[in-house]
Amino acid sequence: MIGRISSQYNTEALNAKKSRRSVSYGGGYTQEQDNADISSFGTLLARASAEFKNIPEVREDVVADFKAKIDSGSYNPPLDKVANALYVAGILDAIEE
Protein backbone atom coordinates (compact mmCIF):
# COMPACT_ATOMS: atom_id res chain seq x y z
CA MET A 1 0.00 0.00 0.00
CA ILE A 2 2.75 2.46 0.95
CA GLY A 3 4.59 1.61 -2.24
CA ARG A 4 1.55 2.57 -4.29
CA ILE A 5 1.25 5.87 -2.40
CA SER A 6 4.94 6.59 -2.92
CA SER A 7 4.73 5.96 -6.63
CA GLN A 8 1.50 7.95 -6.97
CA TYR A 9 2.76 11.09 -5.24
CA ASN A 10 6.46 10.82 -6.13
CA THR A 11 7.61 10.84 -2.50
CA GLU A 12 11.07 9.69 -3.58
CA ALA A 13 11.68 13.18 -4.96
CA LEU A 14 10.57 14.69 -1.65
CA ASN A 15 12.81 12.41 0.40
CA ALA A 16 15.88 12.79 -1.80
CA LYS A 17 18.83 14.64 -0.33
CA LYS A 18 19.49 18.15 -1.55
CA SER A 19 21.50 18.15 -4.72
CA ARG A 20 24.36 20.57 -4.74
CA ARG A 21 26.54 21.90 -7.46
CA SER A 22 29.62 24.03 -7.24
CA VAL A 23 29.62 27.53 -8.67
CA SER A 24 32.97 29.13 -9.31
CA TYR A 25 33.36 32.87 -8.82
CA GLY A 26 36.97 33.08 -9.98
CA GLY A 27 40.05 33.44 -7.83
CA GLY A 28 39.65 29.89 -6.53
CA TYR A 29 36.46 30.77 -4.63
CA THR A 30 33.63 28.29 -5.08
CA GLN A 31 30.30 28.16 -3.36
CA GLU A 32 27.83 25.33 -3.05
CA GLN A 33 24.44 26.21 -4.52
CA ASP A 34 21.14 24.58 -3.48
CA ASN A 35 18.76 23.31 -6.13
CA ALA A 36 15.07 22.52 -5.82
CA ASP A 37 13.19 20.11 -8.05
CA ILE A 38 9.41 20.46 -8.23
CA SER A 39 7.70 17.16 -8.86
CA SER A 40 4.98 16.72 -11.43
CA PHE A 41 2.56 16.19 -8.53
CA GLY A 42 3.49 19.60 -7.11
CA THR A 43 2.88 21.23 -10.47
CA LEU A 44 -0.47 19.44 -10.81
CA LEU A 45 -1.44 20.47 -7.27
CA ALA A 46 -0.64 24.12 -8.01
CA ARG A 47 -2.76 24.03 -11.17
CA ALA A 48 -5.67 22.37 -9.34
CA SER A 49 -5.47 24.95 -6.55
CA ALA A 50 -5.64 27.77 -9.10
CA GLU A 51 -8.68 26.16 -10.76
CA PHE A 52 -10.49 25.79 -7.41
CA LYS A 53 -10.17 29.53 -6.86
CA ASN A 54 -12.22 30.08 -10.04
CA ILE A 55 -15.18 28.00 -8.79
CA PRO A 56 -17.86 30.17 -7.15
CA GLU A 57 -18.92 29.32 -3.58
CA VAL A 58 -22.61 29.43 -4.51
CA ARG A 59 -23.82 27.98 -7.78
CA GLU A 60 -26.53 30.48 -8.62
CA ASP A 61 -28.03 28.30 -11.36
CA VAL A 62 -28.58 25.41 -8.95
CA VAL A 63 -30.05 27.71 -6.29
CA ALA A 64 -32.42 29.27 -8.84
CA ASP A 65 -33.52 25.81 -9.99
CA PHE A 66 -34.31 24.72 -6.41
CA LYS A 67 -36.16 27.97 -5.70
CA ALA A 68 -38.31 27.49 -8.80
CA LYS A 69 -39.12 23.89 -7.82
CA ILE A 70 -40.01 24.91 -4.25
CA ASP A 71 -42.18 27.82 -5.44
CA SER A 72 -44.06 25.59 -7.89
CA GLY A 73 -44.49 22.82 -5.29
CA SER A 74 -42.72 20.23 -7.43
CA TYR A 75 -39.72 19.75 -5.11
CA ASN A 76 -40.15 16.56 -3.09
CA PRO A 77 -36.96 15.71 -1.20
CA PRO A 78 -36.50 12.13 0.04
CA LEU A 79 -37.91 12.21 3.58
CA ASP A 80 -35.44 9.63 4.93
CA LYS A 81 -32.52 11.90 3.92
CA VAL A 82 -34.25 14.93 5.47
CA ALA A 83 -34.82 13.01 8.72
CA ASN A 84 -31.21 11.81 8.74
CA ALA A 85 -29.90 15.36 8.21
CA LEU A 86 -32.10 16.63 11.06
CA TYR A 87 -30.88 13.83 13.32
CA VAL A 88 -27.21 14.45 12.51
CA ALA A 89 -27.68 18.18 13.13
CA GLY A 90 -29.21 17.41 16.54
CA ILE A 91 -32.50 19.05 15.62
CA LEU A 92 -34.52 15.81 15.61
CA ASP A 93 -33.48 15.03 19.22
CA ALA A 94 -34.67 18.47 20.34
CA ILE A 95 -38.07 17.92 18.74
CA GLU A 96 -38.55 14.54 20.44
CA GLU A 97 -37.97 15.95 23.94
C-alpha positions in Angstrom: 0.0 0.0 0.0 2.8 2.5 0.9 4.6 1.6 -2.2 1.6 2.6 -4.3 1.2 5.9 -2.4 4.9 6.6 -2.9 4.7 6.0 -6.6 1.5 8.0 -7.0 2.8 11.1 -5.2 6.5 10.8 -6.1 7.6 10.8 -2.5 11.1 9.7 -3.6 11.7 13.2 -5.0 10.6 14.7 -1.6 12.8 12.4 0.4 15.9 12.8 -1.8 18.8 14.6 -0.3 19.5 18.1 -1.6 21.5 18.1 -4.7 24.4 20.6 -4.7 26.5 21.9 -7.5 29.6 24.0 -7.2 29.6 27.5 -8.7 33.0 29.1 -9.3 33.4 32.9 -8.8 37.0 33.1 -10.0 40.0 33.4 -7.8 39.6 29.9 -6.5 36.5 30.8 -4.6 33.6 28.3 -5.1 30.3 28.2 -3.4 27.8 25.3 -3.0 24.4 26.2 -4.5 21.1 24.6 -3.5 18.8 23.3 -6.1 15.1 22.5 -5.8 13.2 20.1 -8.1 9.4 20.5 -8.2 7.7 17.2 -8.9 5.0 16.7 -11.4 2.6 16.2 -8.5 3.5 19.6 -7.1 2.9 21.2 -10.5 -0.5 19.4 -10.8 -1.4 20.5 -7.3 -0.6 24.1 -8.0 -2.8 24.0 -11.2 -5.7 22.4 -9.3 -5.5 25.0 -6.6 -5.6 27.8 -9.1 -8.7 26.2 -10.8 -10.5 25.8 -7.4 -10.2 29.5 -6.9 -12.2 30.1 -10.0 -15.2 28.0 -8.8 -17.9 30.2 -7.1 -18.9 29.3 -3.6 -22.6 29.4 -4.5 -23.8 28.0 -7.8 -26.5 30.5 -8.6 -28.0 28.3 -11.4 -28.6 25.4 -8.9 -30.1 27.7 -6.3 -32.4 29.3 -8.8 -33.5 25.8 -10.0 -34.3 24.7 -6.4 -36.2 28.0 -5.7 -38.3 27.5 -8.8 -39.1 23.9 -7.8 -40.0 24.9 -4.3 -42.2 27.8 -5.4 -44.1 25.6 -7.9 -44.5 22.8 -5.3 -42.7 20.2 -7.4 -39.7 19.7 -5.1 -40.1 16.6 -3.1 -37.0 15.7 -1.2 -36.5 12.1 0.0 -37.9 12.2 3.6 -35.4 9.6 4.9 -32.5 11.9 3.9 -34.2 14.9 5.5 -34.8 13.0 8.7 -31.2 11.8 8.7 -29.9 15.4 8.2 -32.1 16.6 11.1 -30.9 13.8 13.3 -27.2 14.4 12.5 -27.7 18.2 13.1 -29.2 17.4 16.5 -32.5 19.1 15.6 -34.5 15.8 15.6 -33.5 15.0 19.2 -34.7 18.5 20.3 -38.1 17.9 18.7 -38.6 14.5 20.4 -38.0 15.9 23.9 
